[in-house]
């Protein structure tokens, strides 16, 4: 029997045929196997024997039926057809059209691994009722992405951590990478200094850029230690005024540079009439210069706050120790691009004390006078007469304290905030009234320059102890006397701002000056 001659009304004959197919084959010769035609959508291909009815007996239309397929053992015909052997048993149950719909339920076993069997798929394509329905695939809701913002307190904490790391790195660099003094190899010291300065500047400025939106870090600029010329000051940063209120506003603008330090300038001071108050301000230096009367004396002051120790410098005539050339202090200040300057110790005029320049000791005769040392960090250190007398002591002191240069005149006027009394001194005619010059410190990187000069209206000048008392009244921490007389002067904006004895400058061998650290290319 083949798919072309099934008689669906003879169910018993169909079932009998499948039962016979399950039985072992007889010993008689096998029936001829005829390849089945192409499969249709509603039936299966089976082997056809010669005894099956003709295809014409197959009814034209198959009544509605429910087809149930179960997996079972089906005799394999793969030896002749080449198909893979499968074990199947098919049962077809027919129902009349008049049968109620609710009784025609399909009973199908759950397909293996959740998929429809081949028979189930064919029944579905034939339009017959399905016994198995594949569950609908659930759709996942679309994923919603939201931007997560870091809480402000975490950002603030990270800023503090980064700032602390930066400060620690800068401190480590200052302690470990700054060049030690080495008189035998100045070029080596300069190389180490350049590396140190570059590291300091790079770390600080990188932190300033990285944290620009979270906190303000002022960018750091330095002047190379061996440079004989500083960056040119900005002409637009200079100014003059006769109103102390303008200076108070200037001080407010310099609050970041001052970093909480108090200024010496007092708007209620007894200012000299018709004398302007001069000033300069940029991100690295603040200068306020004025004249006032103290105990009837005409005192000229210049208050200076700098951002880095490299901004306090010393210049020698022709930039060479023991040069035979002497120059006016105003000319050397202009050549060095000083914002403000004052006379030095006039080392070429005497041979006492300890004199050092660019870390090298040139004169070591400390028996009679006090010496003043200026360190790379901008501090002022003192050695008293009779100290550092042993062999190599001065060199060891300079190396241990990172001293850049030293001057020798004196005496010391104020030390660690205490007024010093001088009963006698080998130079300077300390007990006679003379024009005097002094450099002092009020705080870290904060200085006060002062001269007391003879004036056309015959104002008194000062003895050493009167000078000490006057500078001490400004609450300074340290103060040291420089060369006086006609060389006592403060230079700003092109010339001396105090009245110089005899009305004109005297040529000298050296000056101490303060400079801006901002390069011209950065400013422009």
ABEGO torsion letter per residue (X at the ends): XBAAABBAABAAAAAAAAAAAABBBBABBBBBBBBBBBBBAABBBBBBBAABBBAAABBABBBBBBBBBBBBBBBBAAAAAGBBBBBBBBBBBBBBAABBAAABBBBBBBBBGGBBBAAAAAAAAAGBBBABBBBBBBBBBBBBBBBBBBBAAAAAAAAAAAAAAAAAAAAAAAAAABBBBBAABAAAAAAAAAAAAAAAAAAAAAAAAAAAAABBBBBBBBBBAABABBBBBBAAABBBBABAAAAAAAAAAAAAAAGGBBBABBAABBBBBGBBBBBBBBAABBBBBBBBBBGGBBBBBBBBBBABAAABBBBBBGGBBGBABBBBAAAAAAAAGBABBBBBAGAAABABEBBBBGGBBABBBAAABBBBBBBAAGBBBBBBBGBGABBGAAAAAAAAAGBABBBBBOBBABBGGBBBBBABBABGGAABBBBBBBBBBABBGBBBBBBBBBBAAGBBBBBAAAAAAAAAAAGBABBBBBBBEAABBBBBGGBBABBBBGGBBBBBABBBBBBBABBAAAAX
